[in-house]
Amino acid sequence: MNLLERDELLTSLQVLLRNAAAGQGSLLFLEGEAGIGKTSLLRAFADSQRAQVPVYWGACDALQTPRPLGPLLDIAAQLKGELQTALDGNVDRLRAFSSFLTELARPPALVVLEDMHWADEATLDLLRYAGRRIGRTRSLLVVSFRSDEVGPSHALRLVLGDLATSGAKRMSLQPLSVAAIEALIGDRDIDPAELQTKTNGNPFFVTEVVAAGTAGVPATVRDAVLARAGRLRPSARAILDAAAVAGPRIEPWLLQELTSAESGWIDECLATGVLCAQNGVFTFRHELAREAVLDALTPTKAMSLHRMVLQALQSRSSTDLARLVHHAEGAAFEDAVLALAPAAAREAAAKGAHRQAAQQFARALKFATASTAQRAALLDDYASECQLSGLVSDAIVARRSAVQLWQGLGERSSQAISLARLAHALVVSGKNAESESTMREAASLVADDLSSAAVVVRRWAAHLRMLDRDVEAAIKQGEQAKAVAQRLGDRESVVHCLNTIGSSLIVAGHVEEGCAQLERSRALAQEIRSDSWVASAFVNLGSACGEVYRFDLADNYLRQGIEFCSERDIDFSRLYQLAWQALVWMYRGRWTEATGTAHVVLADQRSPVIARITALIALGRVRARRGDPAVWEALHEAQELAGNTGTLQRVALMQAARAEAAWFEGRTAEAASEACAGVELAVRKRHPWFASELLFWCWQGEGSLPGGMPQFCSQHPFAMEISGRWREAADAWSALKCPFEAARAMMEGDESAQREALAVFESFGARPMIERMRYKLRSAGVRGVQRGPRESTQNNLAGLTTKEVEVLGLLAQGLRNKEIGQRLHRSARTIDHHLAAIFTKLDVSTRAEAVSAAYRLGLISASAP
């Protein structure tokens, strides 16, 4: 079939490739529903460019568990050289990715990564890595995917979001028109309008129906494919069946061994267009066609073919474990699956494809005999990979099953380790109380033990104490576990203990000593090549320094940590650090960056509970300080999540944010109540920053301090504000680079200080504090103080002026800035200013979001013209 209605797309591709050759390398995402013609377009373009530039083609497979880095392996086979070497044996991902990028930076090239909706984690990591750096090359990287299979929670959707600001381009294919379908039909007796209606113009559906030569449209694509395959003679159909099982790409030697096929029968398959030959292998014209042929096979025939494929691959000593285990399962060879699947899982994990590793372990578990040590070990391995992949609930279920099996087998040491790791999974999921009881059970199994298992349990027990802010106990237990680990030569446990001790010291106020311990942990983690523990050191350096208001250190460590994790796509740690970065920026007055970063965390479904809590608090506090809507939407969710943990570092941050928000709204009794809810815990844990802030809001709300101000809080700026030492407090806040807090302290000073505070609040657009400060100045008889927004603005839920509401209403009608200006007799620049103010007040970043928020808040009517 001819390529129809794709000339404009081909021209766009040619322009991008020409620009890339001139030094403007770029990444293009080509999207469309299954069968829309992405592959046909790319093949046509590649064929037209082969004489000018080299073309490299890699594809993801529709295997039940994809092969790690499959497309990169395809390209490496075409390139040979350094990239092939980097992918041999135990893969160094960064080296492999760097080698791939180096190849793109050489002579101009066209690189295609096809069917990315089937990509494994490691391939998505490659895409992130290359996408951020493609501009340094002279190549065009085209990535195709099925848009109808990439929903909001699909892993590729996250990559698209990550690369949205990196200059990546998007292009989508549209359905065929009736005129194009008519051209395809030719003189066949098929109604083009009816075919367009029933197929929605999908080229695959259309071409399959036309090729089948039927008068009507088959009910499904499967019918169209099988109608086409049914014209094959028996020997050719046998080849097609074998190819469907062996696919998606079938080596000629393999097809020969499966069918003893003569070239004539293969030619018949090629002539019908069901199969095609490309780059030395056979493939189906469309993957949907292969799936249709597979579905038509009887179970016994499919099993027989899987066995033949497996035996043929093993006879050639194939090292493609993912492919081998796929066919072993299809062949119902249980022993082979048990032998191959764990090996395939470990291979995937070594390449960073932890989700695929979890799937391979799950595959092995389907065949593992119950009540055996083998099954218990597989459950533990499966749980570890699930947790790394963000599947914490699945990890918890698997750990519990492993614990029961180890207990039944009388393996106390293994049972204790599984329980300790289960306790950590429970903390990650926000179930702190259950985690504590689980850890006590683990500790009881190794109470008098000095084995390596006991060290693992005790280091995790110390870690839990640190997370619960029992810092003295955490330091003591961490030192004890470290001493044993050093005697046993357990370097990973030493790294973990240093991490726990350092974090505890920072929270206890010994910032320099704590940072030094964490830096030692990070250095040792680098020596043992543990990226996860390096990331953990950065996480705790940034968040712990932020918790004790050392924002200068926190900012630096968070920046380094986010960069480190982004380079290696360690997303769990990256997202938690981003959440803390949002909170640090909130304190430092970078409110726009704070809300933007918080939204990034909240939009990512991989974000752990602790990251969501922190991001929600940052977002809620900025909204409250600006007087924006949806303050309590964020803070109620934070309360729900933090309350489940019951731990100080979550509860105190949340209660302080809620107290401040209530105080801004003039609900002083509620502000005091919110703050008092966390005071006892903060004082009991002797946390000076948490305790003093919560007491500050109690004092602001009701003018009293429940239990008085503890001595360990007396030198903190919150305590200075309470005691009336406003100048000392303002200086302390300024030294900490907290401008909003410094201005709040100056509110209690003389007229000069109060005017300075007002200027700070006005620069932030902090409406609640502007109104308070103006009222206070006017009440003191100070003249020349602006009275604030008009009554129409005050009554408006979002604080919009009458003119801003007019602009928003016209925006909802689809008018552009110039058209809005003409309606309101204002310049386009003035309208730009109005829109900037609207976006800030509504906390949105696009015109569509602004209109949506306006309808939701009732600022404009849905029935408005």
Sequence and secondary structure as in RCSB ss.txt:
>XXXX:A:sequence
MNLLERDELLTSLQVLLRNAAAGQGSLLFLEGEAGIGKTSLLRAFADSQRAQVPVYWGACDALQTPRPLGPLLDI
AAQLKGELQTALDGNVDRLRAFSSFLTELARPPALVVLEDMHWADEATLDLLRYAGRRIGRTRSLLVVSFRSDEV
GPSHALRLVLGDLATSGAKRMSLQPLSVAAIEALIGDRDIDPAELQTKTNGNPFFVTEVVAAGTAGVPATVRDAV
LARAGRLRPSARAILDAAAVAGPRIEPWLLQELTSAESGWIDECLATGVLCAQNGVFTFRHELAREAVLDALTPT
KAMSLHRMVLQALQSRSSTDLARLVHHAEGAAFEDAVLALAPAAAREAAAKGAHRQAAQQFARALKFATASTAQR
AALLDDYASECQLSGLVSDAIVARRSAVQLWQGLGERSSQAISLARLAHALVVSGKNAESESTMREAASLVADDL
SSAAVVVRRWAAHLRMLDRDVEAAIKQGEQAKAVAQRLGDRESVVHCLNTIGSSLIVAGHVEEGCAQLERSRALA
QEIRSDSWVASAFVNLGSACGEVYRFDLADNYLRQGIEFCSERDIDFSRLYQLAWQALVWMYRGRWTEATGTAHV
VLADQRSPVIARITALIALGRVRARRGDPAVWEALHEAQELAGNTGTLQRVALMQAARAEAAWFEGRTAEAASEA
CAGVELAVRKRHPWFASELLFWCWQGEGSLPGGMPQFCSQHPFAMEISGRWREAADAWSALKCPFEAARAMMEGD
ESAQREALAVFESFGARPMIERMRYKLRSAGVRGVQRGPRESTQNNLAGLTTKEVEVLGLLAQGLRNKEIGQRLH
RSARTIDHHLAAIFTKLDVSTRAEAVSAAYRLGLISASAP
>XXXX:A:secstr
    S HHHHHHHHHHHHHHHTT  EEEEEEE TTSSHHHHHHHHHHHHTTTS EEEEE    SS  TTHHHHHH
HHHH HHHHHHTSSS  HHHHHHHHHHHHTSS  EEEEE GGG  HHHHHHHHHHHHHGGGSS EEEEEEEGGG 
 TT HHHHHHHHTTTTT EEEE     HHHHHHHHTTSS  HHHHHHHHTT HHHHHHHHHHT SS  SSHHHHH
HHHHTTS HHHHHHHHHHHHH SEE HHHHHHHH   HHHHHHHHHHTSEEEETTEEEESSHHHHHHHHHHS HH
HHHHHHHHHHHHHHHTT   HHHHHHHHHHTT HHHHHHHHHHHHHHHHHTT HHHHHHHHHHHHTTS TTSHHH
HHHHHHHHHHHHHTT HHHHHHHHHHHHHHHHHHT HHHHHHHHHHHHHHHHHTT HHHHHHHHHHHHHHTTT  
SHHHHHHHHHHHHHHHHTT HHHHHHHHHHHHHHHHHHT HHHHHHHHHHHHHHHHHTT HHHHHHHHHHHHHHH
HHTT HHHHHHHHHHHHHHHHHTT HHHHHHHHHHHHHHHHHHT HHHHHHHHHHHHHHHHHTT HHHHHHHHHH
HHH TT  HHHHHHHHHHHHHHHHHHT S HHHHHHHHHHHHHHH  HHHHHHHHHHHHHHHHHTT HHHHHHHH
HHHHHHHHHTT HHHHHHHHHHHHHHHS  TT   GGGTTSHHHHHHTT HHHHHHHHHHTT HHHHHHHHTTS 
HHHHHHHHHHHHHHT HHHHHHHHHHHHHTT  S    S HHHHHSTT   HHHHHHHHHHHTT  HHHHHHHHT
  HHHHHHHHHHHHHHHT SSHHHHHHHHHHHTSS TT  
